[in-house]
Amino acid sequence: MTEKTPILSQPTASAAPLGANPMPLPERIDGCPPGLEYLTQIDQLVIQQLIQMVEVLTGFEMENKYLIKNTMGQQIYFAGEQSDCCSRTCCGAQRPFSMSIVDNYQREVLHFERPFRCQGCLCPCSLQFMEIQGPDKSVLGYIHETWTCTVPEWSITDSNDVPQLVVRGPCYCCVPKWCSDVHYDILSADKSSVVGAFTSQWSGCFQECFTKAGNFNLSFPLDLAVQTKALLLGAGFLIDYMYYESRGGQKR
């Protein structure tokens, strides 16, 4: 995917959105990063990874692509991984990558950066990390993996690295998808209450066994800050790569 230019204005009425069923373009909102106005209207996101037949037939690792929709099936964004062949082949699910999130008018609204890090509860010195950038490449926040021995956990922080939310999964032995969905709680910063959920969906035997394409859902409060919703989207992708970027929901 080629580099997108920052959003400077809303599309004109004559601009034609891409996608078979696009979500209607919201009005511009003061104080909201351009292109993220969609997130003010929703409390759930459905992320569907596209099946790439070249990868299915040859086993050659391709850059991942995703559709991001609302619960009515309307497309909001398209996500595309940017990584090199060597990283995908040698590093597998732990590979470093960039990811562009573009809207139905091909405007980049978010940009994710994931560096190479080790993974596993026995590797506390180099934990997983992701930086979330806005449409003008300004930093919106970060996703930090937290070292634990029992359950996977991530801290969601703002641009000043102040904790906003925590994502906590089931015990490590329950993370793989064994013919069922896997649920993660989204907690308040002090971990006192559950405010949302990340769910990695079981997609059926054929898709789970013969492809790496997976689906996941995010739910959160409707009145949650738009920037924090964007951070949760980044956290969802990081978790998906860490635990479900392989056939059968197994880590590589």
Buried (B, 14 or more C-beta within 10 A) or exposed (E): BEEBEBBEEBBEEEEEBEBEEBBEBBEEEEEBBBBBBBBBEBBBBBBBBBBBEEBBEEEEBBBBBBBBBBEEEBBBBBBBBBBEEEBBEEBBBBBEBBBBBBBBBBBBBBBBBBEEBEBEEEEEEEBBBBBBBBBEEEBBBBBBBBEEEEBBBBBBBBBEEEBBBBBBBBEBEEBBBEEEEBEBBBBBBEEEEEBBBBBBBBBEEEBBEEBBBBBBBBBBEEEBBBBBBBBBBBBBBBBBBBBBBBBBBBBE
